[in-house]
Structures are given as C-alpha cells and as structure tokens.
C-alpha cells in the first residue's frame, strides 16, 4: 500500500447497483424534494449516507440519481466520493450562493467558470488553500445549454467557497472579487477539486439567494425572483440528468 493510499474508502456492497452515468447533487432540502418529485423518482431513498439521501429511479439496476442535501465542502466531497465509487462519472451540483457582484441580484443564476478555494477540503485533493479549481468544461457547456434552452439567463465568473459562513468579511469580499469571484458558497470549489482528482466530471449551477456586494447583508430567500429561479433551474436539470420523460405535474411548493 502506498503511503498516499487512503485507509478509509467508500463502501460498495456486492448487491449495490451501478449508478450513473450522471447524478444531480442538490445542496438544499426543498430543491432536492422538488427534483425527486419532478423527475418521478421514488420518494423513499435507495440509500442514506452521511445525512444525505440518494434517490434512484430503478434501485435494482441503478442509473442516474439525485442526492442531497449537503452543507459545506466536507460533506459534499464525501458524498461525491461515494457517488464516484458507485459508478457516477458526471455530477451536476445545484446550490444557493451569496452575490458579491452588483450585477447579480437575488434570483440570478450563475454557472461558475472556476472556484477559489477558501475551504479546507481542496488541499486534500491537490489544490492549495487559495488556489483555483475548475469544473469540467464539457459538463459546464452541457449545463449551460440545458439552462439556456429552458430560457434561463446564466452568468459566468468565479465562485469563492468558504467553510466559515459567518466570516465573509469586507476584506475577503474585496480580495476575492478582485480575483474574479461573483458569488460565495460553501461547496463548489471543493467539488471541482475532488472531481478532477477522482477523474470524473463536475459542474455547478448556483441561484443567488442573498446579496453581500454593498457590504450589508440582504437576504433574498423570500424574493419571488429567487423562488422562480430555483423552480426553473430544477426543471431544466430534469432532462439533463434524467433524459427519459419526467413527471409533468404536482410541483412541490418551495420553502426556504
């Protein structure tokens, strides 16, 4: 065994189906519930791991899946490791983010072109703290096409990912804005780092939930534009992740 070989690895049982090739990793509970219902996935998860549910349309034979919720880089990356071990080769992450750009009010949709790693998971996957991680360009291009086809305007730019929700200071906002970040979240940069290390694809779509660009926090969680954007993004993900016909009725009402 190499000194760099991990001692703890994701468990794959002899009767586990092969998942994939694509998975949706959803950060927030109501968005996951909405996607599960919209895609016609079983309400009961196939597996629960690390306080995260994995829903598969055909639990016997596997196939594309939806997983979540996740909060923060450590949990998101650990779930990504499980998905990769179960056969997933492309992960589309959907989450919420704070805007640090005056051009992106609550309800805006961002598909990051790179991540700035201000979280502690990326260094374990070969990207130093403060370094840059990147999504798979093929996965990002496919995601952008799916969103555009659904009539969703999406911005580019970078995402600054942090472990410290309550340490988003003016100094950091100014510094990371200067490096091209337009949003801040807690997962995306680490997912890009881990996916590249594992040899799988990952891209992310972020809906702006709150605004920090004035250096005064404005919550947009109850804004109609935010609710509409979440619904539109989730609907656009269905045919991308689950190419077969998806459920057309009974959309879940969105909470925060």
ABEGO torsion letter per residue (X at the ends): XBAABBABBBBBBAABBBBOABBBBBABAAAAAAAAAAAGBBABBABBBGGBBBBBABAAAEEBBBBOBBBEAAAAAAAAAAAAAAGBABBBBBBBBBBABAABBBGBBBBBABBBBABAAAAAAGBBBGBBBBBBAAAAAAAAAAAAAAGBBBBBEBBBBBABAAABBAAAAAAAAAAGBABBBAAAAAAAAAAAAAGBBBBBBBBBABBAAAGBBBBAAABAAAAAAAAAAAAAAAAAABABBBBABGBBBBBX
